[in-house]
Amino acid sequence: MARKCDICGKHTTAGGQITRRGLAKKYGGVGSRVIAHNKRAFRPNLKRVRAVVNGANTRITVCASCLQAGKVTKPVKRNWQPA
């Protein structure tokens, strides 16, 4: 399964984390220095939900922001009762 939203296409992007040491000069230190550059991944908050797609109920992978924005129509809950 690809880490990609089926609605908006949001996917994993690469980035970096910078580690710094030292107190900034404006706070009375000798200045902050970069110690390390580490690669990291920014992953979307994906959920696997049942949704109505072209009139059929299917499972799709959707990011939380699309769910919250109401871009997904969920199937109608059936009211099952034992006979």
Order of alpha helices (4+ residues) and beta strands (2+ residues): beta-beta-beta-beta-alpha
